[in-house]
């Protein structure tokens, strides 16, 4: 028996009355090596009719510190974020790949930082928003790793290293995680702990959970009166069917908007 983790703080984001549509995206894993996914995202950020775009983590495949935002691929991404945020609200929650996106980048880009979890209050509804990794409790090895890299001591020590060294460490960490995943079929990848999710939802008064991380987009009943909407990952570079989808909340409810042609 593992003990359930203590309940988190349920920080609330109140949607302003003039918002008409709110988009959720996650798990784009943007990288210089996947230019089509980047282009699809940049076009989406420019053209979406939504009043707000809420990014629920893993926008970037890797982020090694805010001081990397001034050049190259990171600078182009920051430009897209800033341009979009000048015309609509943009909010960002960290994922397990981009947990080092910090206050400096978000402030520069005019993007609101969201804690994980956040309760969104919009159109008379309450939704719980998380990336998803913190609820994957069965993956003990990952939860130990997460506790380490989310500690301020680890982050201070890591961010004090030169950029090139950080890039090298990040590559090694990615290779290790890819190797772990290769040993498993996608169906065996860890899912969120549903009992804990329902406990959080019950406690926060949120009948709907929106999360990413698992790359298995679906709507699923977790318990009577509690439903989850899992966001799609994006991949427009791997040959085959491109994946790019937005979950959109309006007064009438949630809908999935496929973007890939
Ligand atoms: Mn993730």
Boltz pocket constraint, residues with backbone or C-beta under 6 A from the ligand:
constraints:
  - pocket:
      binder: B
      contacts: [[A, 57], [A, 58], [A, 95], [A, 96], [A, 97], [A, 131], [A, 133], [A, 212], [A, 213], [A, 214]]
      max_distance: 6.0
